[in-house]
Amino acid sequence: TSLSEEEKAAVDIFTRDVKYNGERYTVPLPFRSNAPQLKNNFQRVLSQLKSTEKRLHKNPKLMESYQGAMDEYESKGFSRELTTEEIVEFDKGEQYFIPHHAVIKESSVSTKCRVVFNASDPDSNGNTLNSCLLTGPALQPDLGGVLIRFRTHRIALTGDIAKMFLQTEIHTEYQRYQEYFLRNCNTNAEPRRMVMTRLMFGISASPFCAIKATHHHSENEEQVQRFPKICQMLKTSLYVDDWQSGADNDEEVIKQYQDAVAFFRSGGWHLTKFASNSNAVLNAIPQNDVHPHVIIDFDNREHDPGATPTALGLNWSTQSDCFYINIPQRLTEVAEVISKRVVLSTLSAVYDVFGFLSAYMITVKILMQVIWSLKVGWDDD
């Protein structure tokens, strides 16, 4: 597929400025050539911090989880506090503060509380960091194709790159655009000025930069020599941070697992949460790297929900080796009023990537056509 001029520009910036130190990648933020200068949004984001703190104080359990998630960024080296000298330097030039809030996902295997940064928050001129950045081309493969290829094999293997965005650094000169405040909800303390040193959730260019780094790694001559099969498979087997592959015998899948782990480790990524329909394969994987659930929920994704589609709508039972369609709970509840809005909402609530339910859903689609021809209102009974 041919790239647009903006997509080519993003790829060119990445290719020109990407660095690999033998352990992990450092990438640029691909700014548009005509991007306006961002105005200092210090006061606006400080006000949002105070609002977030008020909401968190009403929910002590959430506040504790939120503080833990924020502290982890700093303790693991994903972020750092600015020095006094850096603050003086940053205040002289262009900079951008990013507000943050908590998102809770009880079904998550690893991260119950996830911090979301909003890089679409406008400055006084209405400009945002996201509007200044090139988002790059969509590099993830066709989702249905990934799953079909993954299940053509007798033995299947899935894995997940832990905190994928946070394993890739950004160049130091771009850290001034990833500032945020932190004071652990202590409203009497002066907020610390922090910068994220890695790719950030909520920044529009992060998915492109993160995925492009893995592609770049798969094209590295040393990696191609060490892991030819993995490098060949990567662009069609990795959907953002989800690895899907397989083979027709246990030995080959175990080798695939070992090579994939080593390949990603050499680029700074940790491939974990493995699942397979083969006990022999699972027994060859350390227990702490095995997915804790027998039924794998392909809807449960850890990366930025705005970056990629999350409604995959499938469960995979590794014991029975069967797919299941996720049906939202609200579809099992009887609506008080059956209206055009309710029927359309029901129809759109089921996303069936393989068309497993087509024989049933066609009835609802025909019903919707009939309702539409009656020219009734959206909420008429």
N, C-alpha and C positions, 0 to 999 in steps of 0.2 A: 504494500500500500504506500502510495506516495505521501510524503509529509508536506504539511503547509509550511509557509515561510516562518511562522512563529515556532512551529515544532522543530524545524531545522535549526533555528537559532538556539533553542534550548539544548539540543543535542550537541551543537558546536561548542557552546559555553561549557557544558559538562565535560566533553572530550578534551578540551583545551586545558581545563583547570583541575581535573580529578587527579588525586595523588594516592599512591599506595605505598605504605612504609614497611610492607612485609607482614603486618599484623592486622591492619584495618584500613578502610578507605576514608579520605577526606575530600569533600565535594563542595562546589560553590552553590550559592543560591542564584538561580538564573534570572536576573533582572531584565525587564524589557529595556530596549535601547532608549525608548522615549518615556521611561517611567518618571513621574513627577517626584519632586523631593518631598519626603514625608515630614509633616510638622510634628513637633514635640507633643505627644499625647499623655504626658506624665500625669496631669491632674485628672483627666478623664478616667484613666485606668486605676488611679489611686481611689477614686470614688467607687469604681466597680469592685475593688478589693474590699472596701468597707461593707458594701452590700452583700457580697459573698460571705464575709465573716458573720454578718447578722444572721443569715440563713443557716450557716453551719452551727452557730451557738444554740440554735433551736433543736439541733439534732446531734447530741454529744457523740454518739456512736459513729455517725457519718464524719464528724469533725476529726475524730481520732484516726479513722481510715484515711481521710484526706491528708492529714498531717504526715502520716506514715508514707503515703505515696509521694508527697513533695520532698520529704527528707531523703527518700530513696534516690531521687534524682541526684541530689548532692553527694550522698555517701558513695554512690557507684560511679561518680565522675561524669554524669551526664550533664550536670550544670555546675556552676561555681559562682561565688560572690565576687562582684567587681571590687577592685582595689580603689583607694581614694584617688590615686593618679588616673586610673581608667575612667572614673566617674567625671573627673574634670575634663578629660579628653573627649569623652562621649558627649558631654553637655555642650561642647563647642561646635559639634557637627550634627549630621543627620543621625537620628536614632528612632527606635520604635518600641513601645512597651506593649506587651501582649497580655490581655486579661485572661484569667483561667477560672474554671469551675469544675465541680466533681460530677462524674457519671458513675452510677452504680449498676452493675450487672450481676445479679445473684447467681445466674447460671454459669458464670465464667469459671473455668477450671483453675486459672491462676490468679488473675487480677480482679478482685471484687470491686475496688474503687479505682477508677481511672481518671486522671486529670486531663481535661480537654482545654487546649489553648485556642483562643479565638483571634486568628490573624486577619479576620475580616472586619475587625473593629475600626471604624473610620476616625481619621484625624479631623482637625477643624476644617479642612478643605474637602472632606468626604473621601479622601484617599485611604487605602488600606495596604498593608503589606502584600496581601494576596492579589490585589489588583495591579500591583507593580511587578509581580513575578510571572514568568512564563511557566505554564503547567507542564509543558512537554507533551510528547505523544503518549497515547495509552499503550503501555508495553506488556500488560498482562495478556496471556493467551485467552482464546475463547473458553469460557467457563465450562460449557457443555463438553467441548472437545477434551479438556483436561480430565474430566470425570470418566468419559467414555474410554479414553486411552488407559486410564488408571485401572478400569475394570475389565479390560480385554485380557489381562493376565490372570492366571490361576491363583497366584499368590500376590496380594496387594499390600502396599505399604504407604502409610501417610505419616507426615511429621509437620512440625510447626517451628518457624524461626522465632525464638523468644525475643520480644521487644525489638523487632527488626529495625524500625526507624532509629532507635536509640543506639544502635551498634555502628552507625555511620556518622563521622564527625563532619562539621562544617568548617570552612576556612575561617581563621581568626577575624578577618576583616568584616565578616558577615554577622559576627556575634552581636554587634550593636543593634541589629534588627530583631534579635530574639531576647530582649530584656523582659523581665517580669519582677513583680514584688513578692516578698516572702517574709512573714513574721509569725507563722504558726498560730494565727488567730488571737495573738496577744495584742489587743487594740491599744494598749498603753505603750507599746514598743514602736520605735521607728522602723518602717519597713526596710528590709535589706534589699539591695538592688542586685538581682541575679541575672545571669545570662545562660541560656541553654547552649551547650557546646556541640550538641548532636542534632540530627534532623528532628523536627518538632511535629507532634500531632497537631493538626489544624492548619498547617501551612500548605498551601495548594501545590507547591512544587515537591513536597516531601515524597509522595508516592513515586513520582518519576525518578527522583534522585536515588531513592532506596533501591528500586527495581533495576535501574540502569547500572548501579554499582555491582549488583550480582551478575548482570550480563557482561559487564566489563571484566569481572573476575573470571567468567567462563571463557573469555577470549584471551586471557593471559597465557602466554606460551608455556610457562612452567606448569600451570594448572592443567592445560590441555594434555601435556605429556604425562602428568601424574594421574589425572582422572578423566581420560578421554570420554568414557561413557556418560559420566555425570555432566560434563561440559556440553556434550551433544544433546542431552535430555533437558537441560535446565530451562530453556526458553519455552518449552511446551509442558513441563512438569511442575513448574513453580508458579502458583497463582498468588502474587504478592508475597505473603509469608507462609503459605501452605504448600507443602511438598506432597505430590501424589505420584506414585510410581509402582512398579511391580515386575514380576517375571514368572516363569512357569515352574520354578523349583526353589526350594528353601535356600539352598546354597547360594544361588545367584542373587536372591533378595538380600540375604545377610551381607554379601559382598557389596551390594548396592547401598545398603544402610551404612556400612563402614566407610565407604568412599564418600558418600554424601556428607556424613558428619565431618570427615577430615577436610573435604573441599570447603565447606562453609566455615569451619573453624579457622582455616588459613586466611579467610577474608574478614574475620572478626565476628562472625555470626555463630549462634548456638542453635543447632537443629535438635529439637527435643519433642516431647509428647507424641511418641510414635504409637501407631496402631497398625495391626495386621490381622488378617484372618488365619494366620498360621501361628500356632503355639511355639513351633521350633524357632521361628523368627523372633518372636517376643522374648523367648528364653535367652536369646543371644544379645539382648539389649539390656543395659543396666536398669534396674527397677525404677529408679528415679527419673528415667527418661521415657518411661512407658506411659501412655495416656491412661489416666486413672479410671476412665469410664469404658464399659464394654460397648455401649452404644455411643458412637461418635456423632455429635451434633454439628453438622457443617454450617449451621447458622451462627454458631458461637465463635466469632472471629475477634481477635484482640486489637487489630489495627484500626485506624481512623475510620469510623463508619461513613464519613463523607467522601472518602477516597475511592472506595470500591463498593459494588453491590453486595449487600449482606444477606439478601433474601434468597439464598440458594434453595431453601425449602426441603432439605433432605437430611435424614438420619441414616447412619450406616451401622448396623449391628454386626460386629466382627465375629460373633459366635455363630449366628445363622447365615452370615455373609449376605444379608439382604438390605436393600434400601427401603426407607420409610419416608412418606411425605409428611412434613410438618403441617398440621391443621391448627390454626389459631383457636384458642379456647372460645373466643366470642362466636365462632361459627357453630358451636354446639349449643349455644343459648338461643332461645326463641325470642325474637324481637316483638315488642308490644304492638308496633305498627309495621306492616309489610309495605314499604314504599319503594319508589324507584331508587331512591338514595340507598336504602338498605340492600336491595338486590344488587346494585352496582358495587357497593362496598363488599358484599359477600363474594361476588365474582372476582374482584381484584385482590382479595385477601389470600387467595391460593395461587402461589407461584410454583408451577410445575415445570422445571427446566427440561425434563425428558418427555413430557406429554403423557405420563403414566395415567393421568386422570382425565384425559381428553374425552373418553366415551361418556363420562359423567358430566364434565363441565360444559359440553356442547348443549345440554338441556338448559342450563342456566343462561347460556348465551342466546339461545333461541327465545327464551322467556324475556330476556332483556330487549330483544328486537321487538317483540310483541308489545311490551310495555311502552317502548319508545314510540311505536306507531299510534298508540292511544292518546298521545300528547297530554299526559297527565302531569301534574306538578311534581317536583322532587319529593315532597313530603306528604302527598296525598295518599290515603289508605287504599 
